[in-house]
Amino acid sequence: MKEHYDVVIVGSGLGGLVSSIILAKEGYSVCVLEKNNQYGGNLQTFVRDKTIFDTGIHYIGGLDEGQNLHQYFKYLGIIDKLNLKKLDENAFDIISFEDDKTEYPHAQGYENFVQQLKKYFPEEEKNISDYCEKLKAICDSFPLYNLESEGKYDSEILTLNAKETIDSFTENEKLKAVLAGSNFLYAGIPDKSPFYVHALIVNSYIQSSWRCINGGSQITKQLLKQLKKYGGEFYKHKEVTRFEVENHKVNSVKMKDGTQVSGTFFISNIEPKTTLKMAGEANFRKPFFNRIQSLEGVLSAFSLYLVFKPETFKYINHNYYHFKNSSEVWSAHEYDENSWPKMYMASMNASKEDEIWADGMTFITYMKFDDVLPWTNTFNTTVEKNDRSESYEEFKARKTAKFLDEIEIKFPGIRECIKSIHTSSPLSYRDYIGGDNGNMYGYVKDSNNPLKTLIPSKTKLENLYLTGQSINMHGVLGVTIGAVVTCSEIVGKEYLINKINQTAE
Ligand SMILES: Cc1cc2nc3c(=O)[nH]c(=O)nc-3n(C[C@H](O)[C@H](O)[C@H](O)COP(=O)(O)OP(=O)(O)OC[C@H]3O[C@@H](n4cnc5c(N)ncnc54)[C@H](O)[C@@H]3O)c2cc1C
């Protein structure tokens, strides 16, 4: 590692890596520092019984030619290197309920989305179409989402509430639940989640939906290759503990192993609460520091990773969002010991283009950090291996059994197909990613007070910038666009968007 770089990036999550390539392509010397053994943050995969599992990427939208993420990934030099499998055109997601045998599809392509749902709601065609038009209209208002540098959305848009807006299209309660059924994608909260968040995410999947064959870590691998090509450097097992600040500027970062590196610009891809503390509370205005520290994190998750015995469980080319009943769509995060889990998302790994049998399957549901409070003082990752105690193992075993009981109602006989079971809890997300209380997607956005969670990517320290899922939006698309916002602060927005559009032509 050199003593000085033009740009030092802390954290190799998607936001850090995309920023690193943008700036390396512009001729800056760039260095990415990652605390973990594996780069990529939520893009990390792990292997159990020779089966690859994703931790934080189950499907990606907008990757067809001409669509937004395709264009961004083309600029980053990775689009034609990815090994992807398109989910079912007629049902990339299925919304289902324990008290209803029907499986309600979300289909790819707007026309198809309406046609497939119309089969189950014949009276509702116009309402479904109107809902689709609203999604498109909202998405059209965000310039960078459409690879434009100019344009401004009416800030009223930010105050539209997701539940209220979705509900306004129909009187049919089941249809309301089906349209909102994938709100786990943003951990939907009825009186808070903004409609623009719903629209920006759901629209990208309706455009096109893809699984990464053999996992999302291929995105990391390809991004690192590109970074190397442009002269960028990256180092793992480098946990940054402090930003050294002097005269409103960061001079260097200090790492846990005692090393230090200086830079002209610094981009933090780690959670803003932590970043501000690491740069020193006194270096920020008190109200700003306090506002950020008081932000509520999105709920965390408990995941079950099942490895199947060979040729026992058929591959399914869609995801499930399954609820106990349709009234739980907006309240699944409010549970107690008995009612947990009220919903889950089910997805499977794709290991080749054409497959009949599944190697493994992942089930995720909400879990509050409070549920793992007894073990909050433990820390365990592959770099720092520690035992969380027997009681934690018992807790996980109890939760696993309860979760599997619920899963078996929807997938009868699944237990017999299982070779081994693996789990992750809010503690795993916290320790691997560094997010406050293991939050899944950054901070809760609130349609009642959109400015409260707005975090500018340029900080008051002259050369410190923020990127990642807590700034702007989460998800592969949201974080990629967020990195463009961050780097625009350094190289200029119009200039950067022109460059991105030129490569995409
Ligand atoms: C359960 C789950 C499922 C998801 N499913 C999907 C999906 O299907 N599709 C989709 O598009 N999105 C999905 N997401 C969201 C998506 O994965 C994230 O929004 C995105 O990957 C976050 O990128 P980031 O740039 O914020 O970095 P992060 O992933 O937050 O990574 C931050 C990095 O910084 C490192 N770091 C932290 N502290 C330090 C330090 N002090 N020093 C050095 N390094 C440090 C961490 O180790 C990590 O590598 C999911 C997320 C979760 C949790």
The ligand as an SDF file (V2000), in Angstrom:
LIG
                    3D

 53 58  0  0  0  0  0  0  0  0999 V2000
  -31.1110   -9.8440    3.4900 C   0  0  0  0  0  0  0  0  0  0  0  0
  -30.9060   -8.8810    2.3690 C   0  0  0  0  0  0  0  0  0  0  0  0
  -31.4280   -9.1700    1.1070 C   0  0  0  0  0  0  0  0  0  0  0  0
  -31.2380   -8.2750    0.0520 C   0  0  0  0  0  0  0  0  0  0  0  0
  -31.7110   -8.6060   -1.1930 N   0  0  0  0  0  0  0  0  0  0  0  0
  -31.4820   -7.7810   -2.2380 C   0  0  0  0  0  0  0  0  0  0  0  0
  -31.8970   -8.1430   -3.5510 C   0  0  0  0  0  0  0  0  0  0  0  0
  -32.4430   -9.2340   -3.7670 O   0  0  0  0  0  0  0  0  0  0  0  0
  -31.6620   -7.2620   -4.5630 N   0  0  0  0  0  0  0  0  0  0  0  0
  -31.0450   -6.0520   -4.3620 C   0  0  0  0  0  0  0  0  0  0  0  0
  -30.8620   -5.2850   -5.3240 O   0  0  0  0  0  0  0  0  0  0  0  0
  -30.6300   -5.6800   -3.1230 N   0  0  0  0  0  0  0  0  0  0  0  0
  -30.8300   -6.5270   -2.0760 C   0  0  0  0  0  0  0  0  0  0  0  0
  -30.3860   -6.1640   -0.8210 N   0  0  0  0  0  0  0  0  0  0  0  0
  -29.7640   -4.8430   -0.6270 C   0  0  0  0  0  0  0  0  0  0  0  0
  -28.3440   -4.7410   -1.1690 C   0  0  0  0  0  0  0  0  0  0  0  0
  -27.6320   -5.9250   -0.9450 O   0  0  0  0  0  0  0  0  0  0  0  0
  -27.6130   -3.5840   -0.4790 C   0  0  0  0  0  0  0  0  0  0  0  0
  -28.4020   -2.4080   -0.5380 O   0  0  0  0  0  0  0  0  0  0  0  0
  -26.2390   -3.2380   -1.0570 C   0  0  0  0  0  0  0  0  0  0  0  0
  -25.4730   -4.3710   -1.3810 O   0  0  0  0  0  0  0  0  0  0  0  0
  -25.5040   -2.3570   -0.0450 C   0  0  0  0  0  0  0  0  0  0  0  0
  -24.3220   -1.8270   -0.5860 O   0  0  0  0  0  0  0  0  0  0  0  0
  -23.4470   -0.7580    0.2160 P   0  0  0  0  0  0  0  0  0  0  0  0
  -22.6380   -0.0280   -0.7710 O   0  0  0  0  0  0  0  0  0  0  0  0
  -24.3130    0.0430    1.1160 O   0  0  0  0  0  0  0  0  0  0  0  0
  -22.4150   -1.6240    1.0510 O   0  0  0  0  0  0  0  0  0  0  0  0
  -22.5900   -2.6970    2.2200 P   0  0  0  0  0  0  0  0  0  0  0  0
  -23.1070   -3.9410    1.6380 O   0  0  0  0  0  0  0  0  0  0  0  0
  -23.2860   -2.1030    3.3770 O   0  0  0  0  0  0  0  0  0  0  0  0
  -21.0780   -2.9650    2.5940 O   0  0  0  0  0  0  0  0  0  0  0  0
  -20.3100   -2.1400    3.4230 C   0  0  0  0  0  0  0  0  0  0  0  0
  -18.8980   -2.6890    3.4560 C   0  0  0  0  0  0  0  0  0  0  0  0
  -18.1130   -1.8910    4.3210 O   0  0  0  0  0  0  0  0  0  0  0  0
  -17.2780   -2.7390    5.0950 C   0  0  0  0  0  0  0  0  0  0  0  0
  -16.9130   -2.0540    6.3250 N   0  0  0  0  0  0  0  0  0  0  0  0
  -17.7290   -1.7070    7.3600 C   0  0  0  0  0  0  0  0  0  0  0  0
  -17.0370   -1.0860    8.3130 N   0  0  0  0  0  0  0  0  0  0  0  0
  -15.7520   -1.0230    7.8880 C   0  0  0  0  0  0  0  0  0  0  0  0
  -14.5580   -0.4780    8.4470 C   0  0  0  0  0  0  0  0  0  0  0  0
  -14.5470    0.1240    9.6270 N   0  0  0  0  0  0  0  0  0  0  0  0
  -13.4050   -0.5830    7.7350 N   0  0  0  0  0  0  0  0  0  0  0  0
  -13.3870   -1.1960    6.5080 C   0  0  0  0  0  0  0  0  0  0  0  0
  -14.5030   -1.7350    5.9560 N   0  0  0  0  0  0  0  0  0  0  0  0
  -15.6590   -1.6460    6.6220 C   0  0  0  0  0  0  0  0  0  0  0  0
  -18.1510   -3.9510    5.3480 C   0  0  0  0  0  0  0  0  0  0  0  0
  -17.3790   -5.0690    5.7600 O   0  0  0  0  0  0  0  0  0  0  0  0
  -18.8080   -4.1210    3.9850 C   0  0  0  0  0  0  0  0  0  0  0  0
  -18.0070   -4.9010    3.1250 O   0  0  0  0  0  0  0  0  0  0  0  0
  -30.5470   -7.0550    0.2610 C   0  0  0  0  0  0  0  0  0  0  0  0
  -30.0140   -6.7610    1.5240 C   0  0  0  0  0  0  0  0  0  0  0  0
  -30.1820   -7.6630    2.5680 C   0  0  0  0  0  0  0  0  0  0  0  0
  -29.5890   -7.3540    3.9010 C   0  0  0  0  0  0  0  0  0  0  0  0
  1  2  1  0
  2  3  1  0
  2 52  2  0
  3  4  2  0
  4  5  1  0
  4 50  1  0
  5  6  2  0
  6  7  1  0
  6 13  1  0
  7  8  2  0
  7  9  1  0
  9 10  1  0
 10 11  2  0
 10 12  1  0
 12 13  2  0
 13 14  1  0
 14 15  1  0
 14 50  1  0
 15 16  1  0
 16 17  1  0
 16 18  1  0
 18 19  1  0
 18 20  1  0
 20 21  1  0
 20 22  1  0
 22 23  1  0
 23 24  1  0
 24 25  2  0
 24 26  1  0
 24 27  1  0
 27 28  1  0
 28 29  2  0
 28 30  1  0
 28 31  1  0
 31 32  1  0
 32 33  1  0
 33 34  1  0
 33 48  1  0
 34 35  1  0
 35 36  1  0
 35 46  1  0
 36 37  1  0
 36 45  1  0
 37 38  2  0
 38 39  1  0
 39 40  1  0
 39 45  2  0
 40 41  1  0
 40 42  2  0
 42 43  1  0
 43 44  2  0
 44 45  1  0
 46 47  1  0
 46 48  1  0
 48 49  1  0
 50 51  2  0
 51 52  1  0
 52 53  1  0
M  END
$$$$
